[in-house]
Amino acid sequence: MLSDIDICRTTSLSAISDIAEQAGLLEHEYHPQGYHKAKVTLDAVSRLKDNRDGKLIVVTAITPTPLGEGKTVTTIGLSQGLKKLNKSVMACIRQPSMGPIFGVKGGAAGGGHSQVAPMEELNLHLTGDIHAVTAAHNLAAAAIDARIYHEQRQGFEAFETRTGLKALKIDSKNVVWKRVVDHNDRALRMVTVGQNEINKTINGYERKMVLISLLHQN
């Protein structure tokens, strides 16, 4: 019996342009991200807003079997079955986090002949949106720590005089904005940041911080 990845790699896949055309999208309504994936623009939503609504089937809260058959496999299999009945159908599943992919659970592309292909592209980065969210989130976290450092280094009044900005006077002990990472890392769940050499503050002000995993659940 072929493994999930072998089934995926030995299956002939259609180009995303062909799939977009079958879905009724115009050429300017999607941006290809390689040969097998693309991002759909809001232009398509505007063009089709007056069309009759379709039917929505929600698959949720299914406990996977020992073989891993859960929400994703059920959703993909159901979509394949409806297509076999000549229904116009499209499946919408979440972009998986990298956390479970490298663990016991494995990826979130489905399995067997009921999977999203190519599974490596779905499981690893897809179009890069999760990484973009992670980078933007952590940029905000770094900006908060930088503001605390520059305000406290010379005092609030000196900061305002030097920069022309109003001091935010953030209490470093009550910062609730957490840094994030898209995988499980036990060693980073609770860390201390801003550690310095004796009599130095170049690395900021020391405080404890909780790191959260950017894991997507549905």
Solvent accessible surface area in square Angstrom, and as a share of the most:
residue,aa,sasa,rsa
1,M,242,1.08
2,L,102,0.51
3,S,54,0.35
4,D,58,0.30
5,I,52,0.26
6,D,59,0.31
7,I,18,0.09
8,C,6,0.04
9,R,162,0.59
10,T,103,0.60
11,T,71,0.41
12,S,110,0.71
13,L,58,0.29
14,S,59,0.38
15,A,15,0.12
16,I,30,0.15
17,S,53,0.34
18,D,67,0.35
19,I,80,0.41
20,A,5,0.04
21,E,131,0.59
22,Q,142,0.63
23,A,42,0.32
24,G,41,0.39
25,L,33,0.16
26,L,80,0.40
27,E,148,0.66
28,H,114,0.51
29,E,1,0.00
30,Y,23,0.09
31,H,103,0.46
32,P,82,0.51
33,Q,61,0.27
34,G,55,0.53
35,Y,146,0.55
36,H,51,0.23
37,K,40,0.17
38,A,28,0.22
39,K,76,0.32
40,V,90,0.52
41,T,25,0.15
42,L,144,0.72
43,D,74,0.38
44,A,4,0.03
45,V,96,0.55
46,S,68,0.44
47,R,104,0.38
48,L,66,0.33
49,K,146,0.62
50,D,124,0.64
51,N,91,0.47
52,R,233,0.85
53,D,129,0.67
54,G,71,0.69
55,K,205,0.87
56,L,155,0.77
57,I,103,0.52
58,V,104,0.60
59,V,34,0.20
60,T,80,0.47
61,A,90,0.70
62,I,62,0.32
63,T,121,0.70
64,P,76,0.48
65,T,59,0.34
66,P,145,0.91
67,L,156,0.77
68,G,45,0.43
69,E,79,0.36
70,G,6,0.05
71,K,47,0.20
72,T,15,0.09
73,V,28,0.16
74,T,56,0.33
75,T,23,0.14
76,I,13,0.07
77,G,29,0.28
78,L,71,0.35
79,S,19,0.12
80,Q,84,0.37
81,G,34,0.33
82,L,47,0.23
83,K,125,0.53
84,K,173,0.73
85,L,122,0.61
86,N,140,0.72
87,K,114,0.48
88,S,123,0.79
89,V,52,0.30
90,M,150,0.67
91,A,46,0.36
92,C,128,0.77
93,I,48,0.24
94,R,53,0.19
95,Q,31,0.14
96,P,10,0.06
97,S,5,0.03
98,M,33,0.15
99,G,8,0.08
100,P,30,0.19
101,I,28,0.14
102,F,148,0.62
103,G,46,0.44
104,V,163,0.93
105,K,134,0.57
106,G,20,0.19
107,G,34,0.33
108,A,11,0.08
109,A,1,0.01
110,G,21,0.20
111,G,18,0.17
112,G,24,0.23
113,H,149,0.67
114,S,18,0.11
115,Q,22,0.10
116,V,47,0.27
117,A,36,0.28
118,P,21,0.13
119,M,28,0.12
120,E,59,0.26
121,E,59,0.27
122,L,13,0.06
123,N,10,0.05
124,L,68,0.34
125,H,88,0.39
126,L,52,0.26
127,T,33,0.19
128,G,23,0.22
129,D,62,0.32
130,I,7,0.04
131,H,63,0.28
132,A,62,0.48
133,V,81,0.47
134,T,21,0.12
135,A,65,0.50
136,A,61,0.48
137,H,43,0.19
138,N,42,0.22
139,L,127,0.63
140,A,38,0.29
141,A,3,0.02
142,A,46,0.36
143,A,57,0.44
144,I,43,0.22
145,D,34,0.18
146,A,46,0.36
147,R,55,0.20
148,I,7,0.04
149,Y,29,0.11
150,H,68,0.30
151,E,2,0.01
152,Q,65,0.29
153,R,102,0.37
154,Q,98,0.43
155,G,31,0.29
156,F,75,0.31
157,E,144,0.64
158,A,40,0.31
159,F,7,0.03
160,E,60,0.27
161,T,120,0.70
162,R,121,0.44
163,T,54,0.31
164,G,68,0.65
165,L,94,0.47
166,K,159,0.68
167,A,6,0.05
168,L,105,0.52
169,K,124,0.53
170,I,49,0.25
171,D,75,0.39
172,S,23,0.15
173,K,182,0.77
174,N,105,0.54
175,V,32,0.18
176,V,126,0.73
177,W,108,0.38
178,K,75,0.32
179,R,53,0.19
180,V,4,0.02
181,V,25,0.14
182,D,8,0.04
183,H,72,0.32
184,N,79,0.40
185,D,48,0.25
186,R,183,0.67
187,A,84,0.65
188,L,71,0.35
189,R,121,0.44
190,M,134,0.60
191,V,35,0.20
192,T,50,0.29
193,V,35,0.20
194,G,16,0.15
195,Q,108,0.48
196,N,50,0.26
197,E,124,0.56
198,I,155,0.78
199,N,151,0.77
200,K,110,0.46
201,T,60,0.35
202,I,125,0.64
203,N,94,0.48
204,G,10,0.10
205,Y,74,0.28
206,E,112,0.50
207,R,27,0.10
208,K,156,0.66
209,M,14,0.06
210,V,58,0.33
211,L,24,0.12
212,I,73,0.37
213,S,44,0.28
214,L,35,0.17
215,L,58,0.29
216,H,80,0.36
217,Q,140,0.62
218,N,101,0.52
